[in-house]
Amino acid sequence: MTAPGMGEAFRVWLKVALLSFGGPAGQIAVMHRILVDEKRWISEARFLHALNYCMLLPGPEAQQLATYVGWLLNRTAGGLMAGILFIAPGAIVILVLSILYAGYQDLRFVDALFFGIKAAVLAIVVEAVLKIGKRALKNGVMVTIAAGAFIGIFFFAVPFPIIVIAAAASGIIGLKLRPAVFAPTKAAAENGGAVDEALERNGLAHAEPSLARAARVLAICLTLWLGPLIAIYALLGPAHVYFQEGLFFSKMAVVTFGGAYAVLAYVAQQAVDNYGWLAPGEMLDGLGMAETTPGPLIMVLQFVGFLAAYRNPGGLDPMLAGVLGAALTTWVTFVPCFLWIFLGGPYVEKLRGNRVLSAALSAITAAVVGVVLNLAIWFALHVAFAEVAERHVSVVRLYIPAFETIDWATLVIALAALIATLRFKVGMIPTLLTSAAVGIAWQYAAT
């Protein structure tokens, strides 16, 4: 078996991109079925090892997994093709929806459309908590780690990077104290694959670690990543919205461990409370867009970047400013993803079977459950109530909803979506489309 040519790889990666709905779980499942079961390009064990590596990285693990496998199969060109194709369809659709949202949100139909979608998103987030929890919380220790992460971020506003570091440390220490609790499960048996056979024949020279190659990758990617920020700073100054966006989302690219759900609460709070770029309900609208389009859920950041620049256009046309803001946000969000893969890829094989790394990953995944639960509650409060006050009692942070501002219609739609998703296993897309239709009908009937 040989690695695929670029033409065949392009067709397969395009197929993966167009089918990449349903968040990271669905995206990873699609890649597993196509790459491991159908094409047999990579073995089960190597696929899982690559996934574990990508989950340790900041950024969307599914997009990075595609980049990693594409790089293994067809070198740097293959990695770029797989990673860019994974992003492109969703980026285009999100941009179009952002333009429609900003330009026509005052129209009753568009407002009604997103009214229903934001209610259904609550069900999707709750489902994410349950799915991740079922996989990650395999014993009482992992439940404790998840609970600690939730309490830390929800009540004490502990920064997400500190939670990740603490969880990783607990996994490493726990492996020494209670190895049965933290030890990784044995990987599935090898089932063959083009990559595996090529590696056995020493046919993947580009996968060999090299300090010279690492230095080149680092220099090129850092220039592509930070070069635009330096230019914006020099030309427009640090107070300009483009520099603020570029700097903020560059920081997010470094700390977005655990995928979009895990960091979205922090992004939403900063974008709403600190920068004033958008309202809490609008953040849910953006998440609804990302949920209904192919590609990583982190594409919601493009929506935030669009609105931030659209509402602070300077001397530009607002729509043009928004498009440029969306492009900048997408650029600084995903260029680092390619850096992590191209820089670390050659060293990944050296880590196969590393028990310490796997133990740290298990603990981080458990902590992510607590962070996602924080996201679910934060979103639920802001979509169910028109007013939510933040109070501080000493070091404890509390969210106090104004119960007289409760939105019963939203709660009913969200509950129906949750029942459809969990009880009757209705897919994400039908649930969102049905909720959107109900929201439109409700808004028209109420006016």
Secondary structure in CASP SS format (residue, H / E / C, confidence):
PFRMAT SS
TARGET T0000
AUTHOR 0000-0000-0000
METHOD secondary structure of the structure
MODEL  1
M C 1.00
T C 1.00
A C 1.00
P C 1.00
G C 1.00
M H 1.00
G H 1.00
E H 1.00
A H 1.00
F H 1.00
R H 1.00
V H 1.00
W H 1.00
L H 1.00
K H 1.00
V H 1.00
A H 1.00
L H 1.00
L C 1.00
S C 1.00
F C 1.00
G C 1.00
G H 1.00
P H 1.00
A H 1.00
G H 1.00
Q H 1.00
I H 1.00
A H 1.00
V H 1.00
M H 1.00
H H 1.00
R H 1.00
I H 1.00
L H 1.00
V H 1.00
D H 1.00
E H 1.00
K C 1.00
R C 1.00
W C 1.00
I C 1.00
S C 1.00
E H 1.00
A H 1.00
R H 1.00
F H 1.00
L H 1.00
H H 1.00
A H 1.00
L H 1.00
N H 1.00
Y H 1.00
C H 1.00
M H 1.00
L H 1.00
L C 1.00
P C 1.00
G C 1.00
P C 1.00
E H 1.00
A H 1.00
Q H 1.00
Q H 1.00
L H 1.00
A H 1.00
T H 1.00
Y H 1.00
V H 1.00
G H 1.00
W H 1.00
L H 1.00
L H 1.00
N H 1.00
R H 1.00
T H 1.00
A H 1.00
G H 1.00
G H 1.00
L H 1.00
M H 1.00
A H 1.00
G H 1.00
I H 1.00
L H 1.00
F H 1.00
I H 1.00
A H 1.00
P H 1.00
G H 1.00
A H 1.00
I H 1.00
V H 1.00
I H 1.00
L H 1.00
V H 1.00
L H 1.00
S H 1.00
I H 1.00
L H 1.00
Y H 1.00
A H 1.00
G H 1.00
Y H 1.00
Q C 1.00
D C 1.00
L C 1.00
R H 1.00
F H 1.00
V H 1.00
D H 1.00
A H 1.00
L H 1.00
F H 1.00
F H 1.00
G H 1.00
I H 1.00
K H 1.00
A H 1.00
A H 1.00
V H 1.00
L H 1.00
A H 1.00
I H 1.00
V H 1.00
V H 1.00
E H 1.00
A H 1.00
V H 1.00
L H 1.00
K H 1.00
I H 1.00
G H 1.00
K H 1.00
R H 1.00
A H 1.00
L C 1.00
K C 1.00
N C 1.00
G H 1.00
V H 1.00
M H 1.00
V H 1.00
T H 1.00
I H 1.00
A H 1.00
A H 1.00
G H 1.00
A H 1.00
F H 1.00
I H 1.00
G H 1.00
I H 1.00
F H 1.00
F H 1.00
F C 1.00
A C 1.00
V C 1.00
P C 1.00
F H 1.00
P H 1.00
I H 1.00
I H 1.00
V H 1.00
I H 1.00
A H 1.00
A H 1.00
A H 1.00
A H 1.00
S H 1.00
G H 1.00
I H 1.00
I H 1.00
G H 1.00
L H 1.00
K H 1.00
L H 1.00
R C 1.00
P H 1.00
A H 1.00
V H 1.00
F H 1.00
A C 1.00
P C 1.00
T C 1.00
K C 1.00
A C 1.00
A C 1.00
A C 1.00
E C 1.00
N C 1.00
G C 1.00
G C 1.00
A H 1.00
V H 1.00
D H 1.00
E H 1.00
A H 1.00
L H 1.00
E H 1.00
R C 1.00
N C 1.00
G C 1.00
L C 1.00
A H 1.00
H H 1.00
A H 1.00
E C 1.00
P C 1.00
S C 1.00
L H 1.00
A H 1.00
R H 1.00
A H 1.00
A H 1.00
R H 1.00
V H 1.00
L H 1.00
A H 1.00
I H 1.00
C H 1.00
L H 1.00
T H 1.00
L H 1.00
W H 1.00
L H 1.00
G H 1.00
P H 1.00
L H 1.00
I H 1.00
A H 1.00
I H 1.00
Y H 1.00
A H 1.00
L H 1.00
L H 1.00
G C 1.00
P C 1.00
A C 1.00
H C 1.00
V H 1.00
Y H 1.00
F H 1.00
Q H 1.00
E H 1.00
G H 1.00
L H 1.00
F H 1.00
F H 1.00
S H 1.00
K H 1.00
M H 1.00
A H 1.00
V H 1.00
V H 1.00
T C 1.00
F C 1.00
G C 1.00
G H 1.00
A H 1.00
Y H 1.00
A H 1.00
V H 1.00
L H 1.00
A H 1.00
Y H 1.00
V H 1.00
A H 1.00
Q H 1.00
Q H 1.00
A H 1.00
V H 1.00
D H 1.00
N H 1.00
Y C 1.00
G C 1.00
W C 1.00
L C 1.00
A C 1.00
P H 1.00
G H 1.00
E H 1.00
M H 1.00
L H 1.00
D H 1.00
G H 1.00
L H 1.00
G H 1.00
M H 1.00
A H 1.00
E H 1.00
T H 1.00
T C 1.00
P C 1.00
G C 1.00
P C 1.00
L H 1.00
I H 1.00
M H 1.00
V H 1.00
L H 1.00
Q H 1.00
F H 1.00
V H 1.00
G H 1.00
F H 1.00
L H 1.00
A H 1.00
A H 1.00
Y H 1.00
R C 1.00
N C 1.00
P C 1.00
G C 1.00
G C 1.00
L C 1.00
D C 1.00
P H 1.00
M H 1.00
L H 1.00
A H 1.00
G H 1.00
V H 1.00
L H 1.00
G H 1.00
A H 1.00
A H 1.00
L H 1.00
T H 1.00
T H 1.00
W H 1.00
V H 1.00
T H 1.00
F H 1.00
V H 1.00
P H 1.00
C H 1.00
F H 1.00
L H 1.00
W H 1.00
I H 1.00
F H 1.00
L H 1.00
G H 1.00
G H 1.00
P H 1.00
Y H 1.00
V H 1.00
E H 1.00
K H 1.00
L H 1.00
R C 1.00
G C 1.00
N C 1.00
R H 1.00
V H 1.00
L H 1.00
S H 1.00
A H 1.00
A H 1.00
L H 1.00
S H 1.00
A H 1.00
I H 1.00
T H 1.00
A H 1.00
A H 1.00
V H 1.00
V H 1.00
G H 1.00
V H 1.00
V H 1.00
L H 1.00
N H 1.00
L H 1.00
A H 1.00
I H 1.00
W H 1.00
F H 1.00
A H 1.00
L H 1.00
H H 1.00
V H 1.00
A H 1.00
F E 1.00
A C 1.00
E C 1.00
V E 1.00
A E 1.00
E E 1.00
R E 1.00
H E 1.00
V E 1.00
S C 1.00
V C 1.00
V E 1.00
R E 1.00
L E 1.00
Y E 1.00
I E 1.00
P E 1.00
A C 1.00
F H 1.00
E H 1.00
T H 1.00
I E 1.00
D C 1.00
W H 1.00
A H 1.00
T H 1.00
L H 1.00
V H 1.00
I H 1.00
A H 1.00
L H 1.00
A H 1.00
A H 1.00
L H 1.00
I H 1.00
A H 1.00
T H 1.00
L H 1.00
R C 1.00
F C 1.00
K C 1.00
V C 1.00
G C 1.00
M H 1.00
I H 1.00
P H 1.00
T H 1.00
L H 1.00
L H 1.00
T H 1.00
S H 1.00
A H 1.00
A H 1.00
V H 1.00
G H 1.00
I H 1.00
A H 1.00
W H 1.00
Q H 1.00
Y H 1.00
A H 1.00
A H 1.00
T C 1.00
END
